[in-house]
Amino acid sequence: MKAVNSNRFLLIENAQNSIKSNEIKEKYNTVALKLNMLENAINCLSEIEIKVIEKRCLNNLTWKQVTSFVGYSERQCKNIKKKALKNLSE
């Protein structure tokens, strides 16, 4: 009787591991797909758009810091960011 229970336990454990493995694979594929979509979207931006978004959104620089880095006025940088984010959302 113990051997039957032991085999049953192993079958259940293997099934659980298989389910977990499939869930991990699905999550990995989802993340990989989203990363690919993000890379494609970023590749559609101009170099200046990428710099402005990178400095402002990723590096959390102030607009004054962004303007000194890219060499455009604050108003131009804000317009560049707005246009780039609009393009990314489409």
C-alpha positions in Angstrom: 0.0 0.0 0.0 2.9 2.4 0.8 4.3 1.8 -2.7 1.0 2.8 -4.3 0.8 6.0 -2.2 4.4 6.8 -3.0 3.8 6.4 -6.7 0.7 8.5 -6.5 2.6 11.2 -4.7 5.4 11.1 -7.4 2.8 11.4 -10.1 1.1 14.4 -8.4 4.5 16.1 -7.8 5.6 15.5 -11.4 2.3 17.0 -12.7 2.7 20.0 -10.4 6.3 20.5 -11.6 5.1 20.3 -15.2 2.4 22.9 -14.7 4.9 25.2 -13.0 7.3 24.7 -15.9 4.6 25.6 -18.4 3.6 28.7 -16.4 7.2 29.8 -16.4 7.6 29.2 -20.1 4.4 31.2 -20.8 5.6 34.1 -18.6 9.0 34.1 -20.3 7.4 34.1 -23.8 5.1 37.0 -22.7 8.0 39.0 -21.4 10.1 38.2 -24.5 7.2 39.3 -26.8 6.7 42.6 -24.9 10.4 43.3 -24.9 10.5 42.7 -28.7 7.6 45.0 -29.2 9.3 47.7 -27.1 12.5 47.4 -29.0 10.6 47.7 -32.3 8.8 50.8 -31.0 12.1 52.4 -29.8 13.7 51.7 -33.1 11.0 53.9 -34.7 12.1 56.9 -32.7 14.7 59.4 -33.8 18.0 59.7 -31.9 17.0 63.0 -30.2 13.6 61.5 -29.2 15.4 58.5 -27.6 17.8 60.8 -25.8 15.1 63.1 -24.4 13.0 60.2 -23.2 16.0 58.4 -21.8 17.2 61.4 -19.8 13.8 62.6 -18.7 11.9 59.3 -18.1 14.6 56.8 -17.3 17.3 58.9 -15.6 14.7 61.3 -14.0 16.6 64.4 -15.0 15.0 67.8 -14.7 14.1 69.6 -17.9 17.0 72.0 -17.3 19.4 69.0 -17.2 17.8 67.4 -20.3 18.1 70.7 -22.2 21.8 71.1 -21.3 22.5 67.5 -22.4 20.7 67.6 -25.8 21.2 71.3 -26.6 17.5 72.2 -27.3 15.2 74.5 -25.4 12.9 73.3 -22.7 9.9 73.8 -24.8 11.5 71.9 -27.7 12.4 69.0 -25.4 8.9 68.8 -24.0 7.5 68.8 -27.6 10.0 66.1 -28.6 8.9 64.0 -25.6 5.2 64.5 -26.3 5.6 63.5 -30.0 7.8 60.5 -29.2 5.3 59.2 -26.6 2.5 59.7 -29.0 4.3 57.7 -31.6 5.1 55.0 -29.1 1.4 54.7 -28.1 0.2 54.2 -31.7 
